[in-house]
Amino acid sequence: MSNIISVKYEENFTPKVFGGKAYSYYTAVDVEVGDLVIAPTSNGDKIALVSEINIPESKVQNIIPFLKLITEKIDTDKYIYENEVSIKAA
């Protein structure tokens, strides 16, 4: 299994909506499709939805040197239902 995943960022003007292009990251935490994570970007951290897991390196060969690392997963239910960003323990 690979520790490369794809995520979709939360839309800037529509909270809790995740769309647009998928971006690839390494992950240091166990995630499943549908989990929410904190994704580092060039404009600061963003909440993102995991859209694909176990991506083979061959699929992202050209961007491997640029992949950033996701280290935090948030509690999806608390965020969706209570608007609370709560980091899940690893």
N, CA, C and O of each residue as an XYZ file, in Angstrom:
360
protein
N       0.834     -1.192      0.000
C       0.000      0.000      0.000
C       0.872      1.247      0.000
O       1.956      1.266      0.583
N       0.391      2.264     -0.649
C       1.103      3.533     -0.758
C       0.597      4.504      0.304
O      -0.547      4.405      0.749
N       1.441      5.428      0.702
C       0.991      6.471      1.624
C       0.757      7.773      0.874
O       0.885      8.859      1.440
N       0.411      7.655     -0.410
C       0.073      8.820     -1.223
C      -1.444      8.856     -1.379
O      -2.078      7.855     -1.711
N      -2.008     10.038     -1.130
C      -3.458     10.214     -1.214
C      -3.780     11.434     -2.073
O      -2.898     12.239     -2.373
N      -5.032     11.563     -2.462
C      -5.532     12.771     -3.122
C      -6.592     13.393     -2.228
O      -7.366     12.705     -1.562
N      -6.597     14.726     -2.240
C      -7.591     15.460     -1.456
C      -8.217     16.548     -2.314
O      -7.644     16.983     -3.313
N      -9.390     16.973     -1.907
C     -10.049     18.129     -2.516
C     -10.250     19.151     -1.415
O     -10.768     18.833     -0.345
N      -9.835     20.385     -1.685
C      -9.898     21.443     -0.687
C     -11.326     21.934     -0.478
O     -12.165     21.874     -1.377
N     -11.574     22.420      0.731
C     -12.838     23.070      1.031
C     -12.909     24.363      0.224
O     -11.927     25.100      0.143
N     -14.054     24.636     -0.365
C     -14.202     25.849     -1.163
C     -14.119     27.089     -0.277
O     -14.633     27.098      0.842
N     -13.471     28.130     -0.782
C     -13.231     29.344      0.004
C     -14.510     30.042      0.453
O     -14.572     30.548      1.574
N     -15.514     30.079     -0.388
C     -16.712     30.849     -0.077
C     -17.924     29.984      0.255
O     -19.016     30.502      0.490
N     -17.731     28.672      0.273
C     -18.810     27.755      0.611
C     -18.282     26.719      1.602
O     -17.823     25.650      1.199
N     -18.346     27.031      2.887
C     -17.843     26.086      3.883
C     -18.506     24.718      3.779
O     -19.685     24.603      3.447
N     -17.730     23.698      4.066
C     -18.179     22.305      4.080
C     -18.507     21.762      2.696
O     -19.155     20.721      2.580
N     -18.072     22.448      1.652
C     -18.222     21.957      0.284
C     -16.814     21.739     -0.252
O     -15.975     22.639     -0.210
N     -16.565     20.534     -0.757
C     -15.242     20.153     -1.227
C     -15.342     19.789     -2.690
O     -16.028     18.833     -3.051
N     -14.663     20.542     -3.532
C     -14.765     20.286     -4.958
C     -13.520     20.719     -5.679
O     -12.486     21.004     -5.074
N     -13.638     20.762     -6.967
C     -12.520     21.192     -7.782
C     -11.501     20.097     -7.992
O     -11.786     18.909     -7.841
N     -10.316     20.525     -8.339
C      -9.208     19.633     -8.662
C      -8.728     18.871     -7.426
O      -8.753     19.398     -6.314
N      -8.298     17.640     -7.630
C      -7.711     16.842     -6.553
C      -6.202     17.067     -6.531
O      -5.560     17.174     -7.576
N      -5.651     17.135     -5.324
C      -4.215     17.345     -5.128
C      -3.642     16.167     -4.359
O      -4.280     15.640     -3.447
N      -2.443     15.758     -4.726
C      -1.802     14.602     -4.099
C      -0.878     15.026     -2.969
O      -0.232     16.071     -3.030
N      -0.830     14.191     -1.938
C      -0.004     14.409     -0.746
C       0.507     13.071     -0.235
O      -0.093     12.027     -0.491
N       1.616     13.112      0.487
C       1.987     11.994      1.349
C       1.152     12.144      2.611
O       0.742     13.251      2.960
N       0.900     11.035      3.294
C       0.203     11.119      4.571
C       0.941     10.324      5.634
O       1.420      9.217      5.386
N       1.024     10.905      6.818
C       1.646     10.244      7.962
C       0.589      9.663      8.897
O       0.925      9.042      9.906
N      -0.682      9.861      8.568
C      -1.780      9.345      9.386
C      -2.632      8.401      8.543
O      -2.728      8.557      7.326
N      -3.242      7.430      9.194
C      -4.143      6.516      8.491
C      -5.424      7.251      8.134
O      -6.063      7.855      8.995
N      -5.792      7.198      6.874
C      -7.017      7.863      6.417
C      -7.795      6.935      5.503
O      -7.256      5.991      4.927
N      -9.059      7.231      5.391
C      -9.958      6.552      4.466
C     -10.610      7.610      3.582
O     -10.638      8.788      3.939
N     -11.130      7.199      2.442
C     -11.858      8.120      1.578
C     -13.017      8.692      2.385
O     -13.757      7.952      3.032
N     -13.169     10.012      2.342
C     -14.236     10.685      3.088
C     -13.758     11.342      4.364
O     -14.478     12.160      4.937
N     -12.546     11.004      4.833
C     -11.998     11.650      6.021
C     -11.613     13.094      5.712
O     -11.321     13.437      4.566
N     -11.616     13.923      6.731
C     -11.147     15.302      6.603
C      -9.764     15.414      7.226
O      -9.490     14.832      8.275
N      -8.893     16.175      6.560
C      -7.520     16.359      7.014
C      -7.147     17.834      6.932
O      -7.847     18.636      6.314
N      -6.028     18.173      7.569
C      -5.451     19.502      7.434
C      -4.342     19.384      6.397
O      -3.357     18.682      6.622
N      -4.493     20.062      5.264
C      -3.534     19.977      4.165
C      -2.704     21.249      4.086
O      -3.257     22.343      3.972
N      -1.369     21.116      4.145
C      -0.529     22.303      3.984
C      -0.529     22.757      2.525
O      -0.379     21.942      1.615
N      -0.700     24.060      2.310
C      -0.659     24.624      0.958
C       0.278     25.826      0.968
O       0.735     26.259      2.027
N       0.556     26.351     -0.192
C       1.419     27.532     -0.268
C       0.765     28.757      0.355
O       1.444     29.740      0.652
N      -0.555     28.705      0.556
C      -1.287     29.814      1.176
C      -1.729     29.488      2.603
O      -2.670     30.096      3.113
N      -1.063     28.543      3.243
C      -1.434     28.148      4.599
C      -2.220     26.847      4.607
O      -2.528     26.286      3.555
N      -2.537     26.379      5.792
C      -3.262     25.121      5.938
C      -4.711     25.277      5.507
O      -5.335     26.315      5.731
N      -5.246     24.203      4.871
C      -6.647     24.176      4.453
C      -7.267     22.861      4.888
O      -6.590     21.836      4.978
N      -8.545     22.904      5.153
C      -9.283     21.671      5.412
C      -9.557     21.025      4.060
O      -9.953     21.690      3.102
N      -9.336     19.703      4.003
C      -9.502     18.995      2.734
C     -10.148     17.635      2.978
O     -10.020     17.047      4.052
N     -10.842     17.156      1.957
C     -11.531     15.877      1.985
C     -10.691     14.849      1.229
O     -10.283     15.094      0.094
N     -10.435     13.713      1.849
C      -9.674     12.649      1.182
C     -10.554     12.044      0.094
O     -11.646     11.548      0.372
N     -10.070     12.090     -1.153
C     -10.864     11.599     -2.270
C     -10.321     10.301     -2.863
O     -11.030      9.613     -3.598
N      -9.066      9.958     -2.550
C      -8.462      8.722     -3.061
C      -7.304      8.345     -2.143
O      -6.596      9.218     -1.640
N      -7.111      7.041     -1.926
C      -6.000      6.567     -1.101
C      -5.194      5.530     -1.875
O      -5.630      5.028     -2.911
N      -4.023      5.223     -1.354
C      -3.155      4.195     -1.938
C      -2.837      4.452     -3.407
O      -2.907      3.540     -4.232
N      -2.493      5.675     -3.726
C      -2.152      6.031     -5.103
C      -0.759      5.494     -5.412
O       0.169      5.749     -4.645
N      -0.583      4.762     -6.507
C       0.747      4.258     -6.846
C       1.686      5.407     -7.238
O       1.264      6.382     -7.860
N       2.965      5.276     -6.864
C       3.943      6.309     -7.199
C       4.007      6.555     -8.698
O       4.268      7.679     -9.128
N       3.776      5.532     -9.492
C       3.852      5.682    -10.946
C       2.825      6.686    -11.471
O       3.034      7.302    -12.516
N       1.716      6.851    -10.747
C       0.661      7.779    -11.176
C       1.044      9.238    -10.923
O       0.526     10.137    -11.585
N       1.949      9.476     -9.967
C       2.342     10.847     -9.614
C       3.856     11.054     -9.754
O       4.429     11.949     -9.132
N       4.482     10.229    -10.565
C       5.942     10.230    -10.720
C       6.520     11.630    -10.921
O       7.544     11.953    -10.320
N       5.904     12.454    -11.733
C       6.449     13.778    -12.068
C       6.377     14.783    -10.932
O       7.105     15.776    -10.945
N       5.515     14.547     -9.949
C       5.367     15.535     -8.879
C       5.869     15.042     -7.522
O       5.752     15.761     -6.529
N       6.422     13.842     -7.461
C       6.893     13.294     -6.183
C       7.803     14.260     -5.427
O       7.646     14.393     -4.213
N       8.748     14.941     -6.081
C       9.611     15.851     -5.312
C       8.853     17.027     -4.676
O       9.382     17.684     -3.779
N       7.654     17.289     -5.118
C       6.895     18.438     -4.635
C       5.798     18.080     -3.640
O       5.151     18.973     -3.093
N       5.574     16.780     -3.394
C       4.494     16.371     -2.502
C       4.768     16.820     -1.074
O       5.872     16.654     -0.557
N       3.745     17.391     -0.447
C       3.825     17.792      0.954
C       3.228     16.682      1.808
O       2.636     15.736      1.288
N       3.388     16.805      3.125
C       2.981     15.765      4.054
C       1.791     16.202      4.904
O       1.803     17.273      5.510
N       0.776     15.363      4.935
C      -0.369     15.578      5.816
C      -0.086     14.838      7.120
O       0.235     13.650      7.125
N      -0.214     15.573      8.228
C       0.094     14.974      9.532
C      -1.090     14.991     10.497
O      -1.002     14.445     11.597
N      -2.202     15.620     10.088
C      -3.339     15.715     11.003
C      -4.657     15.404     10.311
O      -4.939     15.865      9.205
N      -5.448     14.604     11.010
C      -6.806     14.284     10.557
C      -7.753     14.930     11.557
O      -7.493     14.919     12.760
N      -8.850     15.491     11.061
C      -9.802     16.117     11.973
C     -11.050     15.250     12.115
O     -11.340     14.409     11.264
N     -11.773     15.470     13.196
C     -12.999     14.734     13.468
C     -14.083     15.253     12.515
O     -14.582     16.367     12.673
N     -14.431     14.440     11.541
C     -15.378     14.841     10.494
C     -16.736     15.222     11.069
O     -17.297     16.252     10.694
N     -17.269     14.410     11.970
C     -18.594     14.691     12.532
C     -18.619     16.008     13.295
O     -19.553     16.795     13.148
N     -17.588     16.252     14.117
C     -17.547     17.508     14.875
C     -17.484     18.709     13.934
O     -18.082     19.748     14.212
N     -16.758     18.569     12.818
C     -16.646     19.691     11.886
C     -17.961     19.915     11.140
O     -18.445     21.043     11.051
N     -18.530     18.848     10.610
C     -19.750     18.968      9.804
C     -20.948     19.416     10.643
O     -21.722     20.273     10.219
N     -21.096     18.834     11.832
C     -22.299     19.100     12.614
C     -22.159     20.182     13.674
O     -23.151     20.790     14.077
N     -20.918     20.430     14.134
C     -20.736     21.386     15.224
C     -19.799     22.538     14.864
O     -19.517     23.390     15.707
N     -19.314     22.573     13.618
C     -18.389     23.615     13.171
C     -17.125     23.690     14.022
O     -16.539     24.762     14.173
N     -16.707     22.562     14.574
C     -15.540     22.519     15.436
C     -14.418     21.751     14.752
O     -14.619     20.624     14.301
N     -13.225     22.367     14.673
C     -12.067     21.674     14.111
C     -11.342     21.018     15.278
O     -10.679     21.682     16.074
N     -11.484     19.702     15.359
C     -10.902     18.928     16.445
C      -9.949     17.903     15.837
O     -10.367     17.050     15.055
N      -8.668     17.988     16.197
C      -7.667     17.068     15.665
C      -7.888     15.689     16.283
O      -8.036     15.553     17.497
N      -7.905     14.667     15.419
C      -8.051     13.296     15.900
C      -6.690     12.766     16.303
O      -5.698     13.016     15.619
N      -6.632     12.041     17.397
C      -5.384     11.423     17.838
C      -4.985     10.311     16.875
O      -5.834      9.581     16.362
N      -3.677     10.194     16.638
C      -3.191      9.175     15.698
C      -3.306      7.791     16.269
O      -2.942      6.819     15.608
